[in-house]
Amino acid sequence: MALASQGTILKMGKAVAGAALTTVAVEAGYPSVFTKTAHGLTAGRKVTCSDFGNAKLDGLSAVVQFVTDDTFALALDTTGETIGTGTVTPETYWTIGEVTDCDRAAGDRTEIDVTHLTSTSKEYLLGLRDGGTFTFSVNFLFGDDGQTAVREAEASDDSFHWIAEYPSGNTCSFDGFVKSFTGPSAEVDGKLSGSVNVKITGDVVFA
């Protein structure tokens, strides 16, 4: 059955820490499963671990997946480790106002030619995955904090964490650079509009 898209929300990370969750317990494995009563985290959100006393967690960031009221998972491999409690700090986000459409276009993988003189046909290896691009359009709003943050991100060389939250409860999240924010565009008997092109860097996480 098709999933409705109306109600999709797009968010961009502020690169600012939110309220830390302390005394978080972890069950070692892959993924690592964390327990904190009523933690309040949502799928797709980026968090950073600290104070666990373990190099496989401390200082590392990952995207929240497999959420229940009291547990969540991170794609960090702690198999075989004995780990005490620690702190998990979520990133905070801007909500982008009045998004009218959004789309993730996957990137191509490089074809590496490994053909040699005794080959009977062309031979290839596939290169690394490319997360592709994420584009979206907006009703251009001068006073929207989220759109303002995107315009400022266009002027920087920094990547930001992005989350598309769908009405089904699923998310698509990734790190990405704002390559362009076009607009405002105006037309007769129309509205001000804009479009944004984000280059994805690293993995795309579906949760």
Secondary structure, DSSP 8 states (H G I E B T S, - for coil): -----TT-EEEEEEEEE---EEEEEEE-SSSEEEE-TT----TT-EEEEESSS-TTTTT-EEE-BS--SSEEEES---TT-----EEEEEEEEEE-TTEEEEEEE-----EEE---TT-SS--EEE------EEEEEEE--TT-HHHHHHHHHHTSS--EEEEEE-TTS-EEEEEEEEEEEEEEE--TT---EEEEEEEEEEEEEE-
